[in-house]
């Protein structure tokens, strides 16, 4: 699904240290516009640190990081305006209604009232939840909540969206539907940067990057990587990399 | 600006959706003032007092008749020698002994001064303090009536805190204290919980990744509570003035400005707590035990600071309500201007600055991490 070769994320020799601990050890990779980029790694491998840097929450210690054309070192505010973010923890407010949540995030990202009205109509229609508009988010089923969170995270039509373990704790059917949503926005040209613990999901990505001990251990299309390591699934690939075994 | 407005609207939604908290918030001060104003004040009556009158003259008798006709005190007999005092206290039927020196009247009319000694049973320090305050108030009234204002200083100088509460109303003591506590409760406790909740639910992450700046997030969190705190303070003040005829002798504007300062201080404390607390439970725990408990016990609201052990007195210096209560009493009861309370005001301002700086530093570290 890689539509063109414009890099939307450019990372060169990224190093992030906390005191003496090196969380990101010399990372170099690019993410191209329109692709679904899977970012894999065991807990503590440095994924979260990288996402925080890419989304402008934290500054790199060394290296060049450019996101949607802005320098993460100096222009984090501009980056923030142009990206979307959704985490495992839903990011919606349970004591606000569906429509109030939409209005809130639309407002935060500077949409006009008219834009918010149009997009929220579109959004609830797309998700088929017109009847839930005025319901508190806390009262709607988990699966819907998650799709809603995703739709709200892209309400301002960002060029790039970060999904940090978006499918944690939901059933397989919902996960499947969620990935259909991801595909749809990718098709519309939004770049998706996703971290996950489910290795079957990694197979859905255009390219994946496997992180261990703060370093990139593997990077490429899932099928190529499987071939390179002589494995049948990403699950197996991941296991071998994390165990520290080299490619065959 | 638009992002900020959306954010503040959301904060109001949170607050108004949570009906139970709102009811508690506005219910507590009303109930508390009524309880303190009526129940506790009315309990103060028929306190047993013995008299050791060594002069038996016009003024010593005059003061006695005023004391025992006040309705607060009951005459429990005369004492002849100092040895009797202790055993009388131990029997528990008296709370205080009023001691007049010999030649009381002639000393006052001659040299212009004499001393009355009030000995109290300090096993209940609170009551003892109240007894002293009431008695000295009565003595002062007597003095003013009989001898005129000019001699006021010459007769006796007692503890001065109830001096300006001449009608001896207990509610006077409780209105500033309740205000100090409620504002601390709303501003510090609720703000810290509200910020901690965002952290706990993970929504803080989302806000930080958004174009909202950290300062806007904090300001947006704080603004609704400034409003709530102010409304609550005004309700308490209205109750004090309308129900208990509490005077506001000083400048209303100064009072409002000090209120605002105290609210901002409490909010910065709340924000500071929330930078330390990872979740709502911890935020609540810190607020209640590190903030509310000392505020109740050490602020002078319930237990007089003078009666505390020295270490606790030192500790009370760092309790914001202690200073706020002094300020409110000074403005409302004494009608004092800023020139009398500038040092207390300066202390509160200093505390505010310290907490704001500390919060910003902590917040930054967390962001960098």
Interface residues (C-beta under 8 A of the other chain):
Chain A: X18 X55 X56 X57 X58 X59 X77 X80 X81 X83 X85 X86 X87 X88 X89 X90 X91 X92 X93 X94 X95 X96 X100 X103 X104 X105 X106 X107 X108 X109 X110 X162
Chain B: X2 X3 X5 X6 X7 X9 X10 X13 X14 X17 X18 X201 X202 X203 X205 X206 X207 X208 X209 X210 X211 X212 X213 X367 X368 X369
